[in-house]
Amino acid sequence: MFTEFARAGGLRFADPFDPAAPVSTPRRLAVDDPRVRTALADAVRALGDIPLDARLGDIQTEPRGDERIPIHGGWPEAGVFNMIINRVEPGVGYRKVQHGTSFLMAVELGRDGPSGRQLLTYSQSANPNSPWYADQTRLYSGKGFDTIKFTERQLKADPNLITYRVGERRR
């Protein structure tokens, strides 16, 4: 609901932004502004039969086979940092992410070497028969991350490690 309200131009405030109070201003929606009321009506119409108190994870999903994985995030017009672009289907919701956050990585260069976390939101394989078809999408849905392996020791300790040697054939 909030996404559609914001996209319809409903985020108009009665009080200005104050740089001295950036977290708490603006704080009063301009409820007397007819554009705010029109945006609210437009948002309700856009949702169709979707309940106004529906949880985002119930109506914003990404399909993986028969599974519908809840996806967080939203349009930048709603002030959302984790951008997800999709279109609402009235009465249904947001059934497919069109584009948005795809790869996340945070790395710390510490005293003992680099350490970090990463995530490929659309998973590691486009093959529906692969065990990696929905792995990272589920992890993203649960707001999780995968640990990045940097050192030889970390790589060798990974139970999923497969090593390939690429080079010329010897005669």
ROKE-190886 format. One record per residue (C-alpha): x, y, z; residue in one letter. Coordinates in nm, 2 decimals. Example, Ala and Ser with C-alpha at 12.3 -4.5 7.8 and 13.67 -1.06 7.14 Angstrom:
2
<X 1.23 Y -0.45 Z 0.78 code A> $
<X 1.37 Y -0.11 Z 0.71 code S> $
This chain:
171
<X 0.00 Y 0.00 Z 0.00 code M> $
<X 0.27 Y 0.25 Z 0.10 code F> $
<X 0.46 Y 0.19 Z -0.22 code T> $
<X 0.16 Y 0.26 Z -0.44 code E> $
<X 0.07 Y 0.56 Z -0.23 code F> $
<X 0.43 Y 0.70 Z -0.27 code A> $
<X 0.44 Y 0.63 Z -0.64 code R> $
<X 0.11 Y 0.81 Z -0.68 code A> $
<X 0.26 Y 1.12 Z -0.53 code G> $
<X 0.12 Y 1.10 Z -0.18 code G> $
<X 0.43 Y 1.18 Z 0.02 code L> $
<X 0.36 Y 1.55 Z 0.06 code R> $
<X 0.43 Y 1.70 Z 0.40 code F> $
<X 0.28 Y 1.99 Z 0.60 code A> $
<X 0.61 Y 2.07 Z 0.77 code D> $
<X 0.95 Y 2.12 Z 0.60 code P> $
<X 1.27 Y 1.92 Z 0.64 code F> $
<X 1.49 Y 2.05 Z 0.91 code D> $
<X 1.87 Y 1.97 Z 0.87 code P> $
<X 1.90 Y 2.01 Z 1.25 code A> $
<X 1.65 Y 1.73 Z 1.29 code A> $
<X 1.70 Y 1.50 Z 0.99 code P> $
<X 1.55 Y 1.19 Z 1.15 code V> $
<X 1.23 Y 1.35 Z 1.27 code S> $
<X 1.14 Y 1.59 Z 0.99 code T> $
<X 0.93 Y 1.62 Z 0.79 code P> $
<X 0.68 Y 1.44 Z 1.02 code R> $
<X 0.33 Y 1.56 Z 0.93 code R> $
<X 0.16 Y 1.43 Z 0.62 code L> $
<X -0.02 Y 1.71 Z 0.44 code A> $
<X -0.36 Y 1.55 Z 0.48 code V> $
<X -0.55 Y 1.86 Z 0.37 code D> $
<X -0.36 Y 1.86 Z 0.03 code D> $
<X -0.60 Y 1.71 Z -0.22 code P> $
<X -0.31 Y 1.55 Z -0.40 code R> $
<X -0.24 Y 1.33 Z -0.09 code V> $
<X -0.61 Y 1.22 Z -0.08 code R> $
<X -0.60 Y 1.15 Z -0.45 code T> $
<X -0.28 Y 0.95 Z -0.42 code A> $
<X -0.44 Y 0.74 Z -0.14 code L> $
<X -0.75 Y 0.67 Z -0.36 code A> $
<X -0.52 Y 0.58 Z -0.65 code D> $
<X -0.32 Y 0.34 Z -0.43 code A> $
<X -0.63 Y 0.17 Z -0.31 code V> $
<X -0.76 Y 0.13 Z -0.66 code R> $
<X -0.42 Y 0.00 Z -0.78 code A> $
<X -0.43 Y -0.28 Z -0.52 code L> $
<X -0.77 Y -0.40 Z -0.62 code G> $
<X -0.88 Y -0.68 Z -0.37 code D> $
<X -0.55 Y -0.69 Z -0.19 code I> $
<X -0.62 Y -0.61 Z 0.18 code P> $
<X -0.48 Y -0.28 Z 0.28 code L> $
<X -0.31 Y -0.44 Z 0.58 code D> $
<X -0.15 Y -0.72 Z 0.37 code A> $
<X 0.21 Y -0.80 Z 0.47 code R> $
<X 0.46 Y -0.71 Z 0.19 code L> $
<X 0.62 Y -1.06 Z 0.20 code G> $
<X 0.28 Y -1.21 Z 0.13 code D> $
<X 0.22 Y -1.01 Z -0.19 code I> $
<X 0.57 Y -0.93 Z -0.31 code Q> $
<X 0.74 Y -1.25 Z -0.42 code T> $
<X 0.99 Y -1.40 Z -0.67 code E> $
<X 0.89 Y -1.73 Z -0.84 code P> $
<X 1.13 Y -2.02 Z -0.83 code R> $
<X 0.96 Y -2.32 Z -0.98 code G> $
<X 0.64 Y -2.37 Z -0.78 code D> $
<X 0.78 Y -2.17 Z -0.49 code E> $
<X 0.70 Y -1.81 Z -0.43 code R> $
<X 0.98 Y -1.65 Z -0.22 code I> $
<X 0.89 Y -1.34 Z -0.03 code P> $
<X 1.10 Y -1.04 Z -0.13 code I> $
<X 1.16 Y -0.72 Z 0.07 code H> $
<X 1.24 Y -0.38 Z -0.07 code G> $
<X 1.05 Y -0.14 Z -0.28 code G> $
<X 1.05 Y 0.16 Z -0.52 code W> $
<X 1.28 Y 0.46 Z -0.46 code P> $
<X 0.98 Y 0.69 Z -0.45 code E> $
<X 0.88 Y 0.53 Z -0.12 code A> $
<X 1.23 Y 0.62 Z 0.02 code G> $
<X 1.34 Y 0.26 Z 0.02 code V> $
<X 1.72 Y 0.20 Z 0.01 code F> $
<X 1.68 Y -0.16 Z -0.10 code N> $
<X 1.54 Y -0.09 Z -0.44 code M> $
<X 1.31 Y -0.35 Z -0.60 code I> $
<X 1.12 Y -0.26 Z -0.92 code I> $
<X 0.80 Y -0.45 Z -1.00 code N> $
<X 0.44 Y -0.38 Z -1.11 code R> $
<X 0.14 Y -0.45 Z -0.89 code V> $
<X -0.12 Y -0.68 Z -1.03 code E> $
<X -0.45 Y -0.57 Z -0.88 code P> $
<X -0.59 Y -0.83 Z -0.64 code G> $
<X -0.27 Y -1.03 Z -0.67 code V> $
<X 0.04 Y -0.83 Z -0.57 code G> $
<X 0.39 Y -0.80 Z -0.69 code Y> $
<X 0.46 Y -1.15 Z -0.84 code R> $
<X 0.79 Y -1.10 Z -1.01 code K> $
<X 1.08 Y -0.87 Z -0.95 code V> $
<X 1.17 Y -0.68 Z -1.27 code Q> $
<X 1.50 Y -0.54 Z -1.15 code H> $
<X 1.66 Y -0.41 Z -0.84 code G> $
<X 1.93 Y -0.52 Z -0.59 code T> $
<X 2.12 Y -0.81 Z -0.75 code S> $
<X 2.46 Y -0.85 Z -0.58 code F> $
<X 2.55 Y -0.74 Z -0.23 code L> $
<X 2.90 Y -0.75 Z -0.08 code M> $
<X 3.05 Y -0.61 Z 0.24 code A> $
<X 3.42 Y -0.66 Z 0.30 code V> $
<X 3.64 Y -0.57 Z 0.59 code E> $
<X 4.02 Y -0.54 Z 0.54 code L> $
<X 4.12 Y -0.65 Z 0.89 code G> $
<X 4.45 Y -0.72 Z 1.06 code R> $
<X 4.42 Y -1.09 Z 0.98 code D> $
<X 4.33 Y -1.03 Z 0.62 code G> $
<X 4.00 Y -0.97 Z 0.44 code P> $
<X 3.67 Y -1.10 Z 0.57 code S> $
<X 3.33 Y -1.04 Z 0.42 code G> $
<X 2.98 Y -1.14 Z 0.34 code R> $
<X 2.81 Y -1.16 Z 0.00 code Q> $
<X 2.48 Y -1.25 Z -0.17 code L> $
<X 2.36 Y -1.30 Z -0.53 code L> $
<X 1.99 Y -1.22 Z -0.49 code T> $
<X 1.87 Y -1.41 Z -0.80 code Y> $
<X 2.07 Y -1.72 Z -0.70 code S> $
<X 2.36 Y -1.89 Z -0.86 code Q> $
<X 2.19 Y -2.08 Z -1.14 code S> $
<X 1.91 Y -2.02 Z -1.39 code A> $
<X 1.86 Y -2.39 Z -1.43 code N> $
<X 1.55 Y -2.50 Z -1.24 code P> $
<X 1.70 Y -2.85 Z -1.19 code N> $
<X 2.00 Y -2.71 Z -1.01 code S> $
<X 2.03 Y -2.71 Z -0.63 code P> $
<X 2.15 Y -2.35 Z -0.67 code W> $
<X 1.84 Y -2.23 Z -0.85 code Y> $
<X 1.68 Y -2.07 Z -0.55 code A> $
<X 1.95 Y -2.09 Z -0.28 code D> $
<X 2.06 Y -1.73 Z -0.26 code Q> $
<X 1.71 Y -1.60 Z -0.33 code T> $
<X 1.59 Y -1.78 Z -0.02 code R> $
<X 1.89 Y -1.65 Z 0.18 code L> $
<X 1.81 Y -1.29 Z 0.05 code Y> $
<X 1.45 Y -1.33 Z 0.16 code S> $
<X 1.56 Y -1.42 Z 0.51 code G> $
<X 1.80 Y -1.13 Z 0.51 code K> $
<X 2.10 Y -1.36 Z 0.53 code G> $
<X 2.44 Y -1.35 Z 0.37 code F> $
<X 2.70 Y -1.60 Z 0.26 code D> $
<X 3.06 Y -1.58 Z 0.39 code T> $
<X 3.32 Y -1.49 Z 0.14 code I> $
<X 3.62 Y -1.72 Z 0.14 code K> $
<X 3.95 Y -1.54 Z 0.07 code F> $
<X 4.24 Y -1.74 Z 0.21 code T> $
<X 4.37 Y -2.08 Z 0.09 code E> $
<X 4.28 Y -2.23 Z 0.43 code R> $
<X 3.92 Y -2.10 Z 0.40 code Q> $
<X 3.88 Y -2.23 Z 0.05 code L> $
<X 4.02 Y -2.57 Z 0.13 code K> $
<X 3.79 Y -2.60 Z 0.44 code A> $
<X 3.48 Y -2.55 Z 0.22 code D> $
<X 3.30 Y -2.90 Z 0.19 code P> $
<X 3.16 Y -2.79 Z -0.15 code N> $
<X 3.50 Y -2.70 Z -0.30 code L> $
<X 3.56 Y -2.85 Z -0.65 code I> $
<X 3.90 Y -2.78 Z -0.81 code T> $
<X 3.96 Y -2.77 Z -1.19 code Y> $
<X 4.30 Y -2.73 Z -1.35 code R> $
<X 4.28 Y -2.54 Z -1.68 code V> $
<X 4.57 Y -2.55 Z -1.92 code G> $
<X 4.73 Y -2.69 Z -2.23 code E> $
<X 4.73 Y -3.06 Z -2.30 code R> $
<X 5.08 Y -3.21 Z -2.28 code R> $
<X 5.20 Y -3.41 Z -2.58 code R> $
